[in-house]
Amino acid sequence: MARTPNSHQPKVVELLQPGSFVKVRNQPSDLPPFQLLRCRGGRCWVQQQAWGPLVQWEVEHHKLTSVA
């Protein structure tokens, strides 16, 4: 049985801080970044500032990247 390279190396998970701005994988360039509300158990809740505080979107953590 052949091993694939890096098959046993741990995945690096980007640390995302609440209040920071993030983009979703394959996000259209004309859509502004999302504000990160919280993350728990591999899931994160984000929102657009224009949506208001009661509208949130749940996204898998690995689909998000921080906006530098």
BELCORCOR-V330959 format. One record per residue. N is the residue number from 0. RES is the residue in one small letter. PHI is phi as a letter, one per 20 degrees, with the letter a starting at -180 (999 if undefined). Layout:
n	res	phi
N	RES	PHI
N	RES	PHI
//
This chain:
n	res	phi
0	m	999
1	a	e
2	r	e
3	t	e
4	p	g
5	n	m
6	s	f
7	h	d
8	q	e
9	p	f
10	k	f
11	v	e
12	v	d
13	e	f
14	l	e
15	l	d
16	q	e
17	p	g
18	g	n
19	s	f
20	f	d
21	v	c
22	k	c
23	v	e
24	r	g
25	n	m
26	q	f
27	p	g
28	s	f
29	d	e
30	l	e
31	p	f
32	p	g
33	f	e
34	q	e
35	l	e
36	l	e
37	r	a
38	c	c
39	r	a
40	g	l
41	g	n
42	r	d
43	c	c
44	w	d
45	v	c
46	q	b
47	q	e
48	q	g
49	a	f
50	w	f
51	g	n
52	p	f
53	l	e
54	v	d
55	q	c
56	w	c
57	e	e
58	v	c
59	e	f
60	h	g
61	h	f
62	k	e
63	l	d
64	t	c
65	s	f
66	v	e
67	a	e
//
